[in-house]
Amino acid sequence: MSTLDPHSQQRATIYWWLSTLFALELDDAALENYRSDDCRLFLQSLGENEALRPATEQFWQQLQRQLKRTDGQLELAADFCTLFLTSPKTGALPYASVYLCDDGLLNGAPAVKMREHFDALEMTPQAGFNEPCDHLALILDLMGNLAVRSEQDDDAGRDAIVRQLEISNELLRTWVDTFAEQCQRWDNFGFYGAASYLLATFIAEDNKYLTSLSA
């Protein structure tokens, strides 16, 4: 088994970080972490990628605005609920089925497909996160785990690369741009609009990387 290289670790870290943004409302502790040097350095590292730089800079600007808000945690929690826990007519529901199924309902074919991925990998979704398997946060979390697995120099590692590309092509690229557009449309403050723009940009860039690995 090969040692996990820095690039794979960075990919996993980015996927896991993005997952936390769209899983739950950020609490006070999470927002305090965004004030840290570690956060600044992390975002600086993202901005070193030319393709990610504009989206990273926009997110950084919105983050600074967020950290200056009065009652910032409560206001951001309200933004989260308005965007992600209401209606697709007035928000951006973070489920693949809403965008990829004709009826626009939850627990459609994308949720079934994600369950098959979890089962094939003998993994379970995050404990205590009681959402359908095609919730954006769960897809991103699994992509992070697969990024780690892909460094194994064996059949499991090769399967992880193939699986990442399949998930990216079928269960992320197919709807994340529309999701980001909806976030930017309905997010009056702009934090999640900027986060979704960075998400969509990263997914597109990482898809190119995965395609090159499988060529």
PESUL-V959457 format. One record per pair of residues at least 12 apart in sequence whose ideal C-beta (glycine too) atoms are under 8 Angstrom apart, sorted by the first residue. I is the first residue (numbers start at 1). J is the second residue. Records with the same first field share a line. If there is no record, write none. Layout:
BEGIN
I=J / J
END
This chain:
BEGIN
1=152 / 153 / 154
2=151 / 152 / 153 / 157
3=151
4=148 / 151
5=151
8=147 / 148 / 150 / 151
9=148
10=45
11=144 / 147 / 206 / 209
12=144 / 145 / 147 / 148
13=42 / 144
14=46 / 144 / 202
15=140 / 141 / 143 / 144 / 147
16=140 / 141 / 144
17=42
18=140 / 195 / 198 / 199 / 202
19=136 / 137 / 138 / 140 / 141 / 144
20=137
21=192 / 195 / 199
22=84 / 94 / 136 / 137 / 140 / 195 / 199
23=126 / 129 / 135 / 137
24=80 / 129
25=73 / 76 / 77 / 80 / 81
26=73 / 76 / 77 / 80
27=73
28=73
31=66 / 67 / 72 / 73 / 76
34=63 / 66 / 67
35=67
43=56 / 59 / 60 / 63
46=198 / 202
47=60
49=205
51=201 / 204 / 205
52=198 / 201 / 202 / 205
54=201
55=194 / 197 / 198 / 200 / 201 / 202
56=198
58=194 / 197 / 198
59=194 / 195 / 197 / 198
61=194
62=189 / 190 / 191 / 193 / 194 / 195
63=191 / 194
65=189 / 190 / 191
66=189 / 191
69=189
75=189
76=189 / 191
79=187 / 188 / 189 / 191 / 192
80=192
82=186
83=183 / 186 / 187 / 192
88=104 / 182
90=186
91=182 / 186
92=179 / 180 / 182 / 183 / 185 / 186 / 196
94=135 / 136 / 137 / 179
95=110 / 111 / 131 / 132 / 134 / 135 / 136
96=108 / 110 / 111 / 114 / 134 / 136 / 139 / 171 / 172 / 174 / 175
97=109 / 110 / 111 / 132 / 134
99=174 / 175 / 178 / 179
100=174 / 175
106=132
107=132 / 134
108=134
110=134 / 170 / 171
111=132 / 133 / 134
112=133
113=134 / 170 / 171
114=133 / 134 / 138 / 139 / 142 / 167 / 171
115=133
117=142 / 163 / 167
118=133 / 142
121=142 / 145 / 146 / 163
123=142 / 145
125=138 / 141
126=138 / 141
134=171
136=176 / 179
139=167 / 171 / 172
142=167
143=164 / 167 / 168 / 172
146=160 / 163 / 164 / 167
147=160 / 164
150=164 / 213
161=210 / 213 / 214
162=214
164=210
165=207 / 210 / 211 / 213 / 214
168=203 / 206 / 207 / 210
169=207
172=203 / 207
173=203 / 204 / 207
176=199 / 200 / 203
177=200
179=196 / 200
180=193 / 196 / 197 / 199 / 200
183=195 / 196 / 197
184=196 / 197
END
